[in-house]
Amino acid sequence: MASYHINISTGAKGAALEHAQYIGREGRFSEERYGEVEARGQGNMPAWARADTAEFWRASDEYERANGNTYREYELALPRELEPKARVALVERFVSQELGTTRPYQWAIHNCTARDGNEQPHVHLMFSDRQQDGIERGLEQFFKRYNAKNPERGGARKFSYGADKAEAALAYEGIRERWAKVQNLALEHAGVLARVDHRSLAAQGISREPEVHRGPAVSGIEARGEVSEVGERQREQMAAREERRQAVLQEAHELERGFQVAERVAARERRELAPLAAEVPREDRAELERRVEADRREQLERTRAAAARRVERREAALEGAKPQQLPLFTRLLTQARALQDRLVQSFERVRDWVRERFRGAALSPEEIQAGKAGFRGEYERHQAEERTRAQALAEGRERYSQQKAAELARQQELERVAKEKAQEQKRHRGRGRGRGLGDDD
């Protein structure tokens, strides 16, 4: 399924050239070590940098002001459902839409291996906020401060994302939305049913936590058989999320069981008390009713106190819940309050409840035996349902364990293959150095 991801970042003074070499797999970032570039492109460069974009980023590092951004980057996940040519067309369309013919840029598509063993295509779009305006400027002048009165004397004007953080946030949200629209158009054109959505999961009404995005750097490190601290931390985060999810599901399961048990207890007592009342002598029936009523009130009071504590826990959990957890915790709180209301109503009509169950005082012996037989049948059906439910739960847990084991085995196999490949490449480089054919860097 197509997934949405965009990361917007900026580079400080001195970082532009090295980052350009990284996305282009140049210099010390060789394709042999970091993976091939699936496609690349550039545009809007000044005349002095068209033959070699490295000249532009080198000049940006040297002449951009000390606290300025030497580059801006969009890291964009590309749909794996698209063919390589369609992915290139998608990137070119977005670049044309966002940067037009003014801002210098270069991009490169990388395609590493995702956690599931499939490809993970993504593009690094690196560009300058300096805008071409038709005035030819040299290396140093291009990055000087813009002169509004005499543009030919100053540097290239910078693109603005807003006067403050609020306006910038709106501008970035617009970029995110436009990237989703361009992707969906490409998917539709390719005949793919999948679509992406730039909105948060909470805004979409989806009650799950967002995925942990590994990123190409982490995938590349682990593909070479090396240990990634970020990857280890992400695996810990995923394990913690799974633990929290299981805890919430268990709470929901217990709450649902509370409803079921209450219904079964009521059914059992209706079948049990009427025959019991019929067998009790008439002079003792009033005392029996009094004791049953007192016992029922005590039972309901304990249950009501437990329900109140559960509502308090759910309210506290809802107050501290993350946006994506709000639908689930709201539903749990609604269920807890509904059970609490039912208990209050039951407590208010305890006397009527007792009288209803003692209406069988005039039952015949045959009717009494039939009532007892009905109760036994209900109990046996309940036991059978419990056994079936327990078996289904055990089978579900077994299937889940098998799936997790298979996933772990697949991940271990991928890591083993990647490690062997990295070792083979290392041995190959060692043989190359032995023959005097080592890497340039």
PLY file of the C-alpha trace (Angstrom):
ply
format ascii 1.0
element vertex 441
property float x
property float y
property float z
element edge 440
property int vertex1
property int vertex2
end_header
0.00 0.00 0.00
1.31 3.46 -0.88
2.56 5.34 2.17
3.03 9.06 2.67
6.26 10.59 3.95
7.88 13.99 3.56
10.67 15.48 5.64
11.66 19.13 5.19
15.10 20.12 6.47
17.73 22.83 6.02
21.52 22.81 5.97
23.84 25.06 7.92
26.89 26.81 6.52
29.51 24.29 5.46
27.12 21.35 5.00
25.85 21.85 1.44
28.65 20.31 -0.63
28.95 17.18 1.49
25.19 16.63 1.42
25.12 17.10 -2.36
27.85 14.46 -2.63
25.83 12.13 -0.40
22.64 12.28 -2.44
24.63 12.08 -5.70
26.82 9.21 -4.41
29.99 11.16 -5.16
33.28 11.64 -3.35
33.52 9.37 -0.30
29.83 8.41 -0.68
30.45 5.85 -3.41
27.62 3.81 -4.96
29.51 0.64 -4.09
29.23 1.41 -0.40
26.02 3.48 -0.13
23.89 2.11 -2.95
23.16 3.14 -6.52
21.34 6.24 -7.69
18.23 5.18 -9.62
17.85 8.57 -11.33
19.07 12.13 -10.94
18.42 15.62 -12.24
19.23 19.31 -11.81
18.04 22.71 -12.99
17.92 26.50 -12.64
21.66 26.64 -11.91
23.65 29.85 -12.61
25.81 29.72 -15.73
28.96 29.08 -13.71
27.48 25.93 -12.08
25.56 24.27 -14.91
28.42 21.97 -15.88
29.10 20.97 -12.25
26.51 21.52 -9.54
29.21 20.94 -6.90
30.50 24.44 -7.74
27.16 25.92 -6.67
27.06 24.13 -3.30
30.74 24.85 -2.68
30.07 28.55 -3.25
27.00 28.39 -1.01
29.11 26.96 1.81
31.73 29.66 1.34
29.72 32.83 0.64
26.31 32.34 2.29
26.05 34.38 5.49
27.10 32.67 8.73
23.60 32.13 10.13
21.94 31.46 6.77
20.73 28.19 5.25
23.01 26.89 2.51
20.31 24.58 1.17
16.82 23.25 1.83
15.83 19.62 1.26
12.61 17.67 0.77
13.06 13.97 1.45
10.04 12.31 -0.18
8.89 8.70 -0.15
7.92 7.52 -3.64
5.17 4.96 -4.28
6.68 1.54 -4.83
3.61 0.78 -6.97
5.00 3.03 -9.72
7.55 1.97 -12.31
10.96 3.75 -12.24
10.05 5.95 -15.24
6.78 6.95 -13.60
8.63 7.84 -10.39
10.98 10.11 -12.35
8.00 11.79 -14.03
6.39 12.28 -10.60
9.54 13.94 -9.22
9.94 16.20 -12.25
6.31 17.31 -12.05
6.59 18.18 -8.35
9.89 20.00 -8.88
8.40 22.04 -11.71
5.35 22.86 -9.59
7.25 23.87 -6.44
10.50 25.40 -7.72
9.50 26.63 -11.17
12.33 28.19 -13.18
13.92 30.28 -10.44
15.38 28.24 -7.59
18.54 26.15 -8.28
18.13 22.47 -7.45
19.35 18.93 -7.88
17.66 15.66 -6.99
18.49 11.98 -6.78
16.31 8.90 -6.37
17.61 6.19 -4.02
16.01 2.78 -3.65
17.11 0.82 -0.58
15.47 -2.22 1.03
12.59 -1.71 3.48
11.90 -3.75 6.63
9.48 -5.99 4.75
12.15 -6.92 2.21
10.60 -4.85 -0.61
12.04 -1.76 -2.26
11.88 1.64 -0.56
12.19 4.29 -3.29
12.63 7.88 -2.17
13.98 11.10 -3.58
16.25 13.72 -2.08
15.31 17.11 -3.54
18.01 19.61 -2.58
17.60 23.24 -3.58
18.55 26.83 -2.73
16.10 29.47 -1.55
18.00 31.97 -3.72
15.91 32.86 -6.79
17.17 33.48 -10.30
15.85 36.78 -11.72
17.65 36.98 -15.06
20.62 38.95 -13.68
23.97 37.23 -14.13
25.89 37.19 -10.82
29.23 35.67 -9.97
29.88 33.13 -7.22
30.36 35.60 -4.38
27.71 38.13 -5.45
25.03 35.46 -5.91
24.96 34.81 -2.14
25.14 38.43 -0.97
22.22 40.24 0.64
19.52 41.23 -1.84
19.39 44.90 -2.87
15.78 45.88 -3.55
16.64 49.32 -5.01
19.45 48.08 -7.23
19.07 44.31 -7.70
22.08 44.11 -10.02
24.32 45.27 -7.16
23.10 42.75 -4.59
22.67 39.03 -4.34
19.83 36.80 -5.50
16.64 37.31 -3.52
15.62 34.55 -1.11
12.24 32.84 -1.29
10.08 33.58 1.79
7.99 31.00 3.66
6.22 33.59 5.79
6.85 36.42 8.22
6.68 34.21 11.33
6.46 30.59 12.49
2.69 30.47 12.12
2.85 31.53 8.46
5.73 29.11 7.85
3.71 26.27 9.35
0.84 27.05 6.97
3.28 27.16 4.05
4.72 23.75 4.98
1.23 22.31 5.35
0.47 23.50 1.83
3.61 21.78 0.54
2.58 18.54 2.25
-0.90 18.72 0.73
0.40 19.46 -2.78
2.84 16.53 -2.58
-0.06 14.20 -1.68
-2.15 15.51 -4.60
0.68 15.06 -7.10
1.28 11.50 -5.87
-2.40 10.59 -6.11
-2.58 11.93 -9.66
0.41 9.76 -10.59
-1.17 6.71 -8.94
-4.46 7.34 -10.73
-2.68 7.76 -14.07
-0.88 4.44 -13.50
-4.16 2.66 -12.74
-3.24 2.05 -9.09
-6.13 2.07 -6.60
-3.99 3.03 -3.58
-3.98 6.67 -2.45
-2.00 8.69 0.09
-3.21 11.27 2.62
-1.03 14.06 4.00
-3.20 14.56 7.09
-2.32 13.11 10.49
-3.94 9.83 11.55
-6.04 11.69 14.12
-7.35 14.08 11.45
-8.24 11.08 9.29
-10.13 9.48 12.19
-7.72 6.54 12.36
-7.09 5.32 15.91
-3.59 3.91 15.65
-0.14 5.25 16.28
1.92 6.41 13.28
4.49 4.07 11.84
8.11 4.38 12.86
9.91 5.67 9.78
13.35 4.10 9.52
14.64 6.40 6.81
17.15 5.56 4.07
20.19 6.28 6.24
19.23 3.67 8.85
18.28 1.13 6.18
21.58 1.71 4.41
23.63 1.28 7.58
21.92 -1.97 8.56
22.03 -3.26 4.97
25.83 -3.06 5.23
25.71 -5.27 8.32
26.56 -2.41 10.69
24.81 -1.56 13.97
22.52 1.47 13.88
21.73 3.13 17.21
18.70 4.81 15.61
17.49 1.44 14.32
17.85 -0.12 17.77
15.96 2.78 19.35
13.19 2.47 16.76
12.82 -1.26 17.50
12.51 -0.43 21.21
9.83 2.17 20.38
7.90 -0.37 18.31
8.07 -2.94 21.12
6.81 -0.36 23.64
3.94 0.59 21.33
2.95 -3.06 20.93
2.97 -3.48 24.71
0.72 -0.44 25.17
-1.61 -1.66 22.42
-1.96 -5.08 24.06
-2.71 -3.42 27.42
-5.49 -1.32 25.88
-6.95 -4.33 24.08
-6.91 -6.31 27.34
-8.76 -3.47 29.11
-11.37 -3.41 26.36
-11.71 -7.20 26.54
-12.25 -7.09 30.30
-14.86 -4.36 29.98
-16.76 -6.34 27.36
-16.61 -9.44 29.53
-18.12 -7.38 32.36
-21.22 -6.79 30.23
-21.45 -10.48 29.26
-21.04 -11.72 32.83
-23.71 -9.31 34.11
-26.17 -10.64 31.52
-25.39 -14.27 32.33
-25.69 -13.70 36.09
-29.10 -12.11 35.59
-30.24 -15.05 33.42
-28.99 -17.56 35.98
-30.69 -15.82 38.89
-34.02 -15.62 37.08
-33.98 -19.40 36.63
-32.60 -20.15 40.08
-34.62 -17.95 42.44
-38.13 -18.75 41.24
-37.85 -22.52 41.92
-36.08 -21.75 45.23
-38.89 -19.44 46.34
-41.50 -22.04 45.40
-39.91 -24.64 47.70
-39.67 -22.28 50.71
-42.59 -22.39 53.22
-44.91 -19.39 52.94
-44.08 -18.13 56.47
-40.36 -17.97 55.58
-40.81 -16.36 52.21
-40.79 -12.74 53.50
-37.51 -13.31 55.36
-36.01 -14.93 52.27
-37.00 -11.93 50.17
-35.48 -9.55 52.71
-32.18 -11.43 52.77
-32.01 -11.74 48.98
-32.72 -8.02 48.66
-29.96 -7.13 51.17
-27.51 -9.45 49.43
-28.41 -7.98 46.05
-27.88 -4.42 47.31
-24.49 -5.35 48.76
-23.47 -7.03 45.51
-24.57 -4.06 43.41
-22.78 -1.62 45.72
-19.48 -3.46 45.28
-19.96 -3.63 41.53
-20.96 0.05 41.37
-17.83 1.10 43.30
-15.65 -0.92 40.91
-17.42 0.65 37.93
-16.83 4.14 39.36
-13.11 3.42 39.75
-12.99 2.16 36.19
-14.64 5.36 34.92
-12.05 7.43 36.82
-9.21 5.44 35.24
-10.70 5.84 31.77
-11.19 9.60 32.26
-7.57 9.99 33.35
-6.38 7.92 30.39
-8.48 9.98 27.96
-7.12 13.23 29.39
-3.54 12.11 28.83
-4.14 10.29 25.53
-2.34 11.21 22.32
-4.47 12.55 19.42
-4.37 9.23 17.56
-5.56 7.40 20.71
-8.60 9.62 21.36
-11.21 7.54 19.42
-10.31 4.32 21.25
-10.17 5.84 24.74
-13.40 7.75 24.11
-15.14 4.50 23.19
-13.80 2.77 26.30
-14.97 5.61 28.53
-18.43 5.56 26.92
-18.72 1.82 27.59
-17.62 2.24 31.21
-20.15 5.02 31.81
-22.93 2.97 30.19
-22.21 0.08 32.57
-22.17 2.51 35.50
-25.57 3.90 34.49
-27.04 0.42 34.21
-25.80 -0.43 37.69
-27.36 2.74 39.12
-30.68 1.83 37.54
-30.43 -1.73 38.86
-29.71 -0.45 42.38
-32.79 1.80 42.27
-35.11 -1.07 41.43
-33.72 -3.83 43.67
-37.09 -4.41 45.38
-38.86 -4.84 42.03
-36.02 -7.10 40.91
-36.57 -9.41 43.93
-40.34 -9.51 43.51
-40.01 -10.39 39.83
-37.83 -13.35 40.70
-40.19 -14.59 43.42
-43.23 -14.68 41.17
-42.73 -18.43 40.76
-43.95 -19.13 44.31
-47.05 -20.88 42.96
-45.18 -23.06 40.47
-46.00 -26.73 40.29
-43.32 -29.36 41.04
-43.03 -30.07 37.30
-42.48 -26.40 36.54
-39.87 -26.20 39.30
-37.97 -29.16 37.85
-38.25 -27.64 34.37
-36.80 -24.37 35.71
-33.89 -26.19 37.31
-33.29 -28.15 34.12
-33.35 -24.91 32.15
-30.79 -23.39 34.49
-28.52 -26.42 34.11
-28.83 -26.19 30.33
-27.99 -22.48 30.40
-24.97 -23.16 32.61
-23.71 -25.93 30.32
-24.13 -23.71 27.24
-22.23 -20.97 29.03
-19.41 -23.38 29.84
-19.29 -24.55 26.22
-19.12 -20.94 24.99
-16.28 -20.22 27.41
-14.34 -23.26 26.18
-14.88 -22.26 22.55
-13.80 -18.69 23.28
-10.71 -19.84 25.16
-9.77 -22.17 22.31
-10.21 -19.41 19.72
-8.11 -17.06 21.85
-5.36 -19.66 22.20
-5.38 -20.32 18.45
-5.23 -16.58 17.75
-2.26 -16.17 20.07
-0.55 -19.13 18.41
-1.07 -17.65 14.94
0.22 -14.29 16.15
3.32 -15.97 17.65
3.94 -17.84 14.40
3.61 -14.65 12.36
6.00 -12.78 14.66
8.47 -15.67 14.52
8.26 -15.76 10.72
8.76 -12.00 10.54
11.74 -12.20 12.87
13.24 -15.05 10.84
12.75 -13.07 7.62
14.38 -9.99 9.15
17.31 -12.08 10.43
17.74 -13.63 7.00
17.77 -10.19 5.35
20.34 -8.98 7.88
22.45 -12.11 7.31
22.41 -11.65 3.53
23.22 -7.95 3.89
26.09 -8.73 6.25
27.52 -11.35 3.89
27.24 -8.88 1.02
29.03 -6.20 3.04
31.80 -8.64 3.99
32.18 -9.71 0.37
32.44 -6.08 -0.72
35.02 -5.45 2.00
37.09 -8.42 0.83
36.79 -7.19 -2.74
38.01 -3.72 -1.77
40.88 -5.33 0.14
41.93 -7.29 -2.94
41.66 -4.08 -4.99
43.95 -2.19 -2.62
46.40 -5.09 -2.72
46.65 -4.66 -6.48
46.99 -0.88 -6.16
43.40 -0.32 -7.30
41.92 1.13 -4.08
39.08 3.66 -3.84
39.88 7.24 -4.76
38.89 8.32 -1.24
0 1
1 2
2 3
3 4
4 5
5 6
6 7
7 8
8 9
9 10
10 11
11 12
12 13
13 14
14 15
15 16
16 17
17 18
18 19
19 20
20 21
21 22
22 23
23 24
24 25
25 26
26 27
27 28
28 29
29 30
30 31
31 32
32 33
33 34
34 35
35 36
36 37
37 38
38 39
39 40
40 41
41 42
42 43
43 44
44 45
45 46
46 47
47 48
48 49
49 50
50 51
51 52
52 53
53 54
54 55
55 56
56 57
57 58
58 59
59 60
60 61
61 62
62 63
63 64
64 65
65 66
66 67
67 68
68 69
69 70
70 71
71 72
72 73
73 74
74 75
75 76
76 77
77 78
78 79
79 80
80 81
81 82
82 83
83 84
84 85
85 86
86 87
87 88
88 89
89 90
90 91
91 92
92 93
93 94
94 95
95 96
96 97
97 98
98 99
99 100
100 101
101 102
102 103
103 104
104 105
105 106
106 107
107 108
108 109
109 110
110 111
111 112
112 113
113 114
114 115
115 116
116 117
117 118
118 119
119 120
120 121
121 122
122 123
123 124
124 125
125 126
126 127
127 128
128 129
129 130
130 131
131 132
132 133
133 134
134 135
135 136
136 137
137 138
138 139
139 140
140 141
141 142
142 143
143 144
144 145
145 146
146 147
147 148
148 149
149 150
150 151
151 152
152 153
153 154
154 155
155 156
156 157
157 158
158 159
159 160
160 161
161 162
162 163
163 164
164 165
165 166
166 167
167 168
168 169
169 170
170 171
171 172
172 173
173 174
174 175
175 176
176 177
177 178
178 179
179 180
180 181
181 182
182 183
183 184
184 185
185 186
186 187
187 188
188 189
189 190
190 191
191 192
192 193
193 194
194 195
195 196
196 197
197 198
198 199
199 200
200 201
201 202
202 203
203 204
204 205
205 206
206 207
207 208
208 209
209 210
210 211
211 212
212 213
213 214
214 215
215 216
216 217
217 218
218 219
219 220
220 221
221 222
222 223
223 224
224 225
225 226
226 227
227 228
228 229
229 230
230 231
231 232
232 233
233 234
234 235
235 236
236 237
237 238
238 239
239 240
240 241
241 242
242 243
243 244
244 245
245 246
246 247
247 248
248 249
249 250
250 251
251 252
252 253
253 254
254 255
255 256
256 257
257 258
258 259
259 260
260 261
261 262
262 263
263 264
264 265
265 266
266 267
267 268
268 269
269 270
270 271
271 272
272 273
273 274
274 275
275 276
276 277
277 278
278 279
279 280
280 281
281 282
282 283
283 284
284 285
285 286
286 287
287 288
288 289
289 290
290 291
291 292
292 293
293 294
294 295
295 296
296 297
297 298
298 299
299 300
300 301
301 302
302 303
303 304
304 305
305 306
306 307
307 308
308 309
309 310
310 311
311 312
312 313
313 314
314 315
315 316
316 317
317 318
318 319
319 320
320 321
321 322
322 323
323 324
324 325
325 326
326 327
327 328
328 329
329 330
330 331
331 332
332 333
333 334
334 335
335 336
336 337
337 338
338 339
339 340
340 341
341 342
342 343
343 344
344 345
345 346
346 347
347 348
348 349
349 350
350 351
351 352
352 353
353 354
354 355
355 356
356 357
357 358
358 359
359 360
360 361
361 362
362 363
363 364
364 365
365 366
366 367
367 368
368 369
369 370
370 371
371 372
372 373
373 374
374 375
375 376
376 377
377 378
378 379
379 380
380 381
381 382
382 383
383 384
384 385
385 386
386 387
387 388
388 389
389 390
390 391
391 392
392 393
393 394
394 395
395 396
396 397
397 398
398 399
399 400
400 401
401 402
402 403
403 404
404 405
405 406
406 407
407 408
408 409
409 410
410 411
411 412
412 413
413 414
414 415
415 416
416 417
417 418
418 419
419 420
420 421
421 422
422 423
423 424
424 425
425 426
426 427
427 428
428 429
429 430
430 431
431 432
432 433
433 434
434 435
435 436
436 437
437 438
438 439
439 440
